[in-house]
């Protein structure tokens, strides 16, 4: 039985204009540069890559926090690429976001009750129903009823993130963009938050896009994983296939950097070190974007940008030499 596609993108682009110095020519930062992907209902789609690769921008463009520069974007088959703010209202409640920094994402002058009430007030929910729903959500995310009257500065980072998750759930969304939701938390708290997200997903039928740096955590929570480099997806596969048999040289380098608890195994493992710096998204190299840092790059790589192709069942890669490396 085929899976239901919740969100899909075709050659999606998001460019940011950067004005030239002293009236010079405007250039464009190509944060997302031609991404084609599908996210299935009920799955967790992991997104990994170096800082600045475009993970957060892709996620925010998918939920239309950012306007689309080019390509097409669909939600349940409906084209929302250039939908107006008014037209987007029916979709906004279905797509929410959990931010990386829970403190800056919460209004410091509002208590928890006010923070969680705001989206419900916008929906016209009655006061009595709002109170009941807020208390129910607090219980779901492991907070106490007394916390309703506290302010963000009175909580730990993990507790603030729980409040952020509760706020995202107030409008009963179908899709949640998790924008590195555990990056700012202590290691001891990260697993608790991830387990809670999984429980909520199973209970409420949620779909996640989970962007993160921690490759081990992404493997644990994700059903499929996309690897992003300089605004492009370079590999896409199931979590197991990607970790067991990575095809793209960039993916192999990322996986080789995952810390291993066993010192002996860690010493024996060969670390793949990338040479050179990540190119600027305002000055993207011709051909394969990864070619300047790739030891396998050929003349074809420097001239022709590879397209995503299915090398094995369900395993996509954008590399001219994937079969031979």
PLY file of the C-alpha trace (Angstrom):
ply
format ascii 1.0
element vertex 325
property float x
property float y
property float z
element edge 324
property int vertex1
property int vertex2
end_header
0.00 0.00 0.00
1.41 3.37 -1.02
2.11 5.95 1.68
0.26 9.25 1.85
2.46 12.20 0.91
1.91 15.06 3.36
4.42 17.62 2.04
6.33 17.58 -1.24
8.74 19.96 -2.94
9.85 20.14 -6.55
13.10 21.96 -7.30
12.44 24.19 -4.27
14.56 27.33 -4.01
14.94 29.97 -1.32
17.32 32.84 -2.05
18.02 35.84 0.18
19.05 39.13 -1.49
22.26 40.68 -0.17
22.75 44.29 -1.13
26.14 45.26 -2.51
28.46 47.59 -0.59
27.90 51.31 -1.34
25.16 50.65 -3.86
26.90 47.75 -5.58
25.10 44.95 -7.38
22.67 42.87 -5.31
23.79 39.26 -4.91
21.80 36.29 -3.70
22.52 33.86 -0.88
21.28 30.50 -2.17
20.19 28.89 1.10
18.02 26.27 -0.62
18.95 25.63 -4.22
16.76 23.07 -5.99
15.51 20.54 -3.42
13.06 17.83 -4.49
11.63 15.67 -1.70
8.54 14.06 -0.17
7.58 13.70 3.48
5.09 10.91 4.22
2.30 11.19 6.76
3.28 9.78 10.16
7.03 9.55 9.54
10.00 11.37 11.01
12.18 12.73 8.22
15.67 13.49 9.53
17.77 16.26 8.02
21.51 16.45 8.67
24.45 18.52 7.45
27.01 21.09 8.53
26.04 24.47 9.96
25.01 26.78 7.13
23.97 23.97 4.77
20.35 25.18 4.68
18.56 22.73 7.00
16.62 25.33 8.96
15.84 27.41 5.87
14.48 24.37 4.06
12.24 23.49 6.99
10.94 27.03 7.36
10.29 27.28 3.64
8.34 24.00 3.70
5.94 25.48 6.26
5.88 28.82 4.41
7.52 30.85 7.18
9.65 32.01 4.24
8.26 32.78 0.81
9.37 30.47 -1.99
11.87 31.89 -4.49
11.44 29.15 -7.08
10.11 25.64 -7.63
6.88 24.23 -6.24
5.58 23.30 -2.80
2.57 21.10 -2.05
0.64 20.24 1.10
-1.54 17.14 0.69
-1.45 17.70 -3.06
-2.53 21.35 -2.86
-0.12 23.84 -4.42
0.82 26.36 -1.69
3.90 27.74 -3.43
2.59 31.27 -3.80
-0.53 31.12 -1.63
-1.36 34.47 -0.01
-1.36 34.94 3.76
-5.14 34.68 3.74
-5.08 31.50 1.67
-2.41 30.04 3.99
-4.57 30.40 7.11
-6.20 27.01 6.55
-2.74 25.40 6.39
-0.92 27.38 9.11
-2.61 25.50 11.95
-1.60 22.20 10.36
2.10 23.13 10.19
3.99 24.24 13.31
7.61 24.65 14.40
9.69 23.91 17.49
12.64 26.31 17.65
16.22 25.54 18.62
16.48 28.10 21.43
13.46 27.70 23.71
14.23 30.87 25.68
14.27 33.32 22.76
11.18 31.59 21.30
9.04 32.41 24.37
7.77 35.86 25.34
9.66 36.68 28.59
6.85 38.98 29.76
4.12 36.34 29.56
3.50 33.45 31.89
2.91 29.93 30.57
-0.85 30.30 30.54
-0.62 33.43 28.37
1.93 31.81 26.04
-0.23 28.74 25.44
-3.47 30.74 25.27
-2.37 33.04 22.43
-2.88 30.62 19.50
-6.17 29.40 20.99
-7.43 32.98 21.32
-6.59 33.49 17.65
-8.75 30.45 16.86
-11.62 31.86 18.92
-11.55 29.10 21.54
-13.77 29.83 24.57
-12.02 30.69 27.86
-13.17 27.56 29.69
-12.13 25.29 26.85
-8.76 27.07 26.59
-8.01 26.43 30.27
-8.91 22.76 30.01
-6.84 22.26 26.85
-3.79 24.05 28.25
-3.84 21.92 31.40
-4.14 18.79 29.28
-1.16 19.81 27.10
1.00 20.63 30.12
0.35 17.17 31.45
1.26 15.65 28.07
4.69 17.35 28.05
5.46 16.47 31.67
4.81 19.85 33.32
2.80 20.62 36.48
-0.40 22.66 36.76
1.40 25.14 39.05
3.72 25.97 36.14
0.87 27.83 34.41
1.60 30.98 36.35
5.39 30.98 36.04
7.48 32.93 33.52
10.09 31.49 31.10
13.08 32.63 33.20
11.87 30.44 36.09
12.39 27.22 34.11
15.37 25.16 32.99
16.21 24.82 29.30
14.53 21.42 29.08
11.36 22.73 30.73
11.26 25.72 28.38
11.54 23.41 25.40
8.63 21.38 26.78
6.59 24.59 26.90
7.60 25.31 23.29
6.42 21.84 22.29
3.12 22.34 24.12
2.60 25.63 22.29
3.17 23.93 18.93
0.55 21.32 19.87
-2.18 23.79 20.91
-3.60 24.07 17.37
-3.54 20.29 16.80
-1.06 20.28 13.89
-0.35 17.43 11.49
3.24 18.43 10.68
5.92 19.87 12.98
9.27 21.25 11.86
11.71 20.39 14.67
14.49 22.94 14.14
17.37 21.39 16.10
15.11 21.13 19.17
17.70 19.45 21.40
20.84 21.38 20.38
20.58 23.88 23.26
19.81 21.24 25.91
22.03 19.27 28.28
22.88 15.78 27.06
21.00 14.26 30.01
17.81 16.06 28.92
18.07 15.46 25.17
16.99 11.81 25.34
13.98 12.73 27.51
12.77 15.31 24.98
13.29 12.98 22.01
11.42 10.14 23.75
8.58 12.55 24.54
8.40 13.63 20.88
8.14 9.98 19.85
5.36 9.33 22.37
3.44 12.37 21.13
3.89 11.26 17.54
2.48 7.80 18.25
-0.42 9.20 20.26
-1.39 12.09 17.97
-0.32 10.79 14.55
2.18 13.61 14.02
4.67 13.96 11.18
8.10 15.47 11.90
10.92 17.05 9.97
13.79 16.68 12.44
16.84 18.82 11.66
19.88 18.26 13.86
23.66 18.02 14.06
23.68 14.94 16.29
23.80 12.12 13.76
23.34 9.43 16.39
20.13 11.03 17.64
18.83 11.53 14.09
19.41 7.84 13.39
17.48 6.93 16.53
14.38 9.03 15.85
14.15 9.10 12.03
12.56 6.67 9.59
14.25 8.34 6.59
17.17 10.76 6.45
18.21 13.42 3.98
21.78 14.69 3.89
22.09 18.35 2.93
25.11 20.18 1.56
25.22 23.80 0.43
21.49 24.10 -0.25
21.11 20.69 -1.95
20.08 17.22 -0.85
22.98 14.92 -1.75
21.65 11.65 -0.32
18.30 10.33 0.86
17.58 6.87 2.28
16.04 4.97 5.16
17.83 5.49 8.44
19.25 1.96 8.41
20.43 2.05 4.79
22.08 5.45 5.18
24.12 4.38 8.22
24.88 0.85 7.03
25.84 1.76 3.47
26.35 5.49 2.80
26.89 6.25 -0.90
27.92 9.91 -1.04
31.48 10.87 0.05
30.08 13.73 2.14
27.77 11.36 4.02
30.67 9.00 4.65
32.71 11.86 6.11
29.87 12.92 8.41
29.31 9.38 9.69
33.02 8.85 10.30
32.94 11.81 12.72
30.33 10.28 15.06
31.95 9.69 18.48
32.24 6.05 19.57
32.05 5.19 23.27
34.55 2.30 22.98
38.09 3.82 22.88
39.57 0.78 21.11
36.96 0.82 18.34
37.35 4.58 18.04
41.10 4.31 17.52
40.72 1.59 14.89
38.10 3.46 12.89
39.36 5.49 9.96
38.28 9.12 10.19
37.53 10.83 6.87
38.67 14.43 7.06
37.28 16.96 4.62
39.83 19.35 3.15
39.09 23.01 2.56
36.31 25.28 3.76
32.59 25.12 3.04
32.06 27.38 -0.01
29.88 30.46 0.36
26.22 30.00 -0.65
26.62 33.35 -2.44
29.39 31.92 -4.60
28.35 28.34 -5.31
30.96 26.34 -7.27
30.20 25.31 -10.82
29.29 21.64 -11.25
29.00 19.49 -8.13
28.90 21.75 -5.08
30.98 19.24 -3.12
33.69 18.84 -5.77
36.18 21.35 -4.26
36.36 19.24 -1.08
36.00 15.76 -2.62
39.02 13.47 -3.19
37.05 11.54 -5.83
36.16 14.59 -7.95
36.74 14.30 -11.71
36.56 16.87 -14.48
32.93 15.91 -15.01
32.21 16.70 -11.35
33.69 20.17 -11.77
31.54 20.91 -14.81
28.24 19.05 -14.32
26.07 19.19 -11.20
24.79 15.63 -10.48
21.06 15.03 -10.08
19.49 12.81 -7.45
19.08 9.26 -8.76
17.94 5.99 -7.21
21.00 3.77 -6.99
19.32 1.17 -4.79
15.66 0.72 -3.85
14.65 3.81 -1.88
18.25 5.03 -1.72
18.85 8.25 -3.66
22.21 9.94 -4.20
23.53 12.92 -6.14
27.02 11.78 -7.12
28.53 10.90 -10.50
30.92 8.36 -8.95
28.75 6.74 -6.26
29.06 3.25 -7.76
32.87 3.27 -7.72
33.79 4.85 -4.38
0 1
1 2
2 3
3 4
4 5
5 6
6 7
7 8
8 9
9 10
10 11
11 12
12 13
13 14
14 15
15 16
16 17
17 18
18 19
19 20
20 21
21 22
22 23
23 24
24 25
25 26
26 27
27 28
28 29
29 30
30 31
31 32
32 33
33 34
34 35
35 36
36 37
37 38
38 39
39 40
40 41
41 42
42 43
43 44
44 45
45 46
46 47
47 48
48 49
49 50
50 51
51 52
52 53
53 54
54 55
55 56
56 57
57 58
58 59
59 60
60 61
61 62
62 63
63 64
64 65
65 66
66 67
67 68
68 69
69 70
70 71
71 72
72 73
73 74
74 75
75 76
76 77
77 78
78 79
79 80
80 81
81 82
82 83
83 84
84 85
85 86
86 87
87 88
88 89
89 90
90 91
91 92
92 93
93 94
94 95
95 96
96 97
97 98
98 99
99 100
100 101
101 102
102 103
103 104
104 105
105 106
106 107
107 108
108 109
109 110
110 111
111 112
112 113
113 114
114 115
115 116
116 117
117 118
118 119
119 120
120 121
121 122
122 123
123 124
124 125
125 126
126 127
127 128
128 129
129 130
130 131
131 132
132 133
133 134
134 135
135 136
136 137
137 138
138 139
139 140
140 141
141 142
142 143
143 144
144 145
145 146
146 147
147 148
148 149
149 150
150 151
151 152
152 153
153 154
154 155
155 156
156 157
157 158
158 159
159 160
160 161
161 162
162 163
163 164
164 165
165 166
166 167
167 168
168 169
169 170
170 171
171 172
172 173
173 174
174 175
175 176
176 177
177 178
178 179
179 180
180 181
181 182
182 183
183 184
184 185
185 186
186 187
187 188
188 189
189 190
190 191
191 192
192 193
193 194
194 195
195 196
196 197
197 198
198 199
199 200
200 201
201 202
202 203
203 204
204 205
205 206
206 207
207 208
208 209
209 210
210 211
211 212
212 213
213 214
214 215
215 216
216 217
217 218
218 219
219 220
220 221
221 222
222 223
223 224
224 225
225 226
226 227
227 228
228 229
229 230
230 231
231 232
232 233
233 234
234 235
235 236
236 237
237 238
238 239
239 240
240 241
241 242
242 243
243 244
244 245
245 246
246 247
247 248
248 249
249 250
250 251
251 252
252 253
253 254
254 255
255 256
256 257
257 258
258 259
259 260
260 261
261 262
262 263
263 264
264 265
265 266
266 267
267 268
268 269
269 270
270 271
271 272
272 273
273 274
274 275
275 276
276 277
277 278
278 279
279 280
280 281
281 282
282 283
283 284
284 285
285 286
286 287
287 288
288 289
289 290
290 291
291 292
292 293
293 294
294 295
295 296
296 297
297 298
298 299
299 300
300 301
301 302
302 303
303 304
304 305
305 306
306 307
307 308
308 309
309 310
310 311
311 312
312 313
313 314
314 315
315 316
316 317
317 318
318 319
319 320
320 321
321 322
322 323
323 324
